[in-house]
Amino acid sequence: MSNRALLEVIALDAQDAVAAQAGGADRLELVTDMAADGLTPPLKTFAAIRAAVDIPLRVMLRAADGFAAGDVDGLVRDAEALRGEGAEEFVFGFLDETGGPDLVAVRAVASALAGCRWTFHRAIDRAASRDALRKELAGVPGLDTYLTAGSPLGVDDGLGVLVAEAGRRDEPGYEPRLLVGGGLALDHLPTLLGAGIDAVHIGGAARPGGWSAPVSSAAVAEWRDALDA
């Protein structure tokens, strides 16, 4: 089981979480407010999901739509409160006005996590330079994953970038795992898996009824089967 590709599914509540785990998800990304592309969920939502499933949970730390950090002290407080509730893995990522990583905000939040593992999310797809961002973030404690589509337009546009980056995993800044998400479709999987990319992230693809409908365990299972085939 340990060498199978990782399937991460966005969950908004415990119902989503149970369905995603039943369908074969390996990990959940917990967010609220998908109209703003996913913000920090309430503590009670985290607690309900943690009680409902036994797979790893990565919790979003994001206060507002966009890629600016905003209230860093508030993000740190949220991180500490979630850790106090038992959260062990997180998702965040902030850019400054130049399109580079907001190192002050990233380091402040990472410090509050005290070694917890975390994903730098799709802010990388809006960075002025993906390569420079990776090199600047190299060595920040806990960073083990980049959630990326390879392009702000989605995986269709970014596929070549993703394949190229997968081939650089021995270079400084490229060690974190590539977690591919953002307009991801089943027909992208052969190319990604062929390049050695072993982690994917789905949101809308797990909800045939749209974001107002719950996660479908059958939809998740379709992805699980495609990854395992």
N, C-alpha and C positions, 0 to 999 in steps of 0.2 A: 504493500500500500504506500510506503514512504516515497517511492520513486514515481508515483503517478502525478500527472499534471495537476496543479492546484486550481480549483474553481472557487472564486470568491463572488458572492452575490450580495447586492445591496438589500438590506432589511430596514424597514421603517418601524416595525413593531414585532411583538412576539408571534403573531400569526404568520407573518412573512418568514420569520426565523425558523419556525417549525417546518413550514413547507419547503424552505430552501434546504434544510438539513435532510428532510425526507427524500428530496430529489437528488441528493448526492453532493451538495456543497461542502467544501472543505473548510471554508472560513466565510464570515460575514463582515461586510462593512456597514456600520450602523450610522445612519444620518437621520435628520429630519428636514422637511421643507425642500423637496426636490425642485420646486419652482425657482429656488435660489441655488440650484445645483448641489444641494446637500450642506446642511449646517450641523453644529453640535447638537446631538439629541439630549432630551431631558434625562436627568439622573434616573427618574422612575422608569423611563423606557429602557435604559440600559439594564437596570435591575430586573425588569420583567423578562427581557430577552435572555439575560444571563441565567435566569432560573428555568427558562423554557428549553434551552438547548445546551449541548456539551461540546460544541466545536468552537474554535478560536473566534474572537470578535475583535475587529479593529474599529475603533471609535473615532469619528470625525471631530477634529478641533477646528472650527471655522465659524466666525461670528456673523459674517455677511457675505452676500454674493460678490464675486470678483476675487482678485488675487492679492489685494492688500491685507496686511495682518490686522489693521485696525487696533482695537483695544488689547494690547499684548498682556497687560495685567489681568484682564478678564479671561483671556485664553489660558493663562497660567492657573488662575483660580479654578476654571472648568477642569483642567487637566488634573489638578490635585484632588478635586472633589470626585472625579471619575475613578481615579486611582484608589481613593478611600472606599469607593463602592465595589472595588475589585477589578476594575479594568486594567489590562496588562499590555494591550497593543493599541496603536493609534494611527491616525491619518491626518496629515496637515501639510502645508506648503505655501509659502508666501513670497511674492516678488516685490522689489522696490520700484520706484518710479522709472528707473533705467531699464527695467526688464531683467535685472539680475536677481539672485536670491536675496531676500531680506534676512541677512545673516543675524542681525540683532534679534529679530523676532524668532527665527528658527532656533537659535541657540538658547534663547530664554525658555521656549516651550520644551525643547529637548532636555534642558537642565531640570525642568520640573518633572520630567518623566523618569529621571534617575535610572537610565539604562534600559527602560522599556523599548521594545522594538516598534518601529514606525515606518509608514509609507509616506514618501513625498508624492503628493497627488499631481493631477494634471496641470498644475501651474507650470511644470516643465515644458508643456506643449505651447505655452505663451512666452517662454523665456527668450530674451534677445539672442542668447547662444546656449544651446543645450549642453554643448561640451564644456563651456566655461562654468555653467551652473553646477554640473557634476563635479568638476574639479574643485570648485569653491566649497561644496558641501561634503567633499571627501573627509572622513574623519569625524564628522559630527556624530556624537554617541547615539546608537540605537537605529540609525538609518539603514534599513536592510532591503528596501524595495522602492522602485519608481513605478507609479501608476501612470501609464502613458498610452496615447494613441499614435505617437510618432508625429502628430500634426494637430493643430487646433481644429482642423476640419474633420478629423476622425481617422480611423484605421485605414479606410480605403486610400486616403491621401498619404498616410504615414507609413505604409507597409514597408517600403524600401528603407526608410530610416530605422525602423525597428529591427529589420534583418541585419542592417549594418552594425547597429549598436550591439546586437547579440554576439556579433563576431569580435567585439572588443572587450569581452568580460574580464580579461586578464590585465587590462590597463587601469591605472589609477583613476578612480571616480566611476568606473564601470562595473565594479564588483556587485553593487546591489542588484537584486533580482528584478527583471523586467516583468511587470504585471500589466498585461495589455487590456485596455478597455477604452470605450468611447467610439460608438458606431461599429462595434465589433459584430461580425456576422459569422455564422457557422462555416461559410466557404473560405474565410480567412485562415481557419485552423490548420489546414495542411501546410501552408507556407510558414506559419509561425512555428509549428511543431518541428518542421523540417529544419528550421534555423536554430533549433535548440531552446526556443522559448517555451517555458514549462508552467506558465501561470497566466490565467485570464480572469477578467472581471466583467460581470454582466449586471445590468440594472433593468432597463426597459425590456431586454430580451427575455427576462424571467417573468414578465408581466404581459401576456398577450392582450389583456384587457386594458392596458395603459396604466399610468401611474396612480389613477384613482382606484385601481383594482389590486388585489393582493398578489403576492408571488404565487406562481403556479408550480407545484412540485413536478408536474409532467414536463413543463418547459425546462426546468432545471435538469431533469433527468435526461432530456434530449442532448443538452450540452455535456453532461457527464459521460453519456455513451459515446458522443463524438470524440471527446478527449481521450477516452479509454480505448477507442477502436484501433 
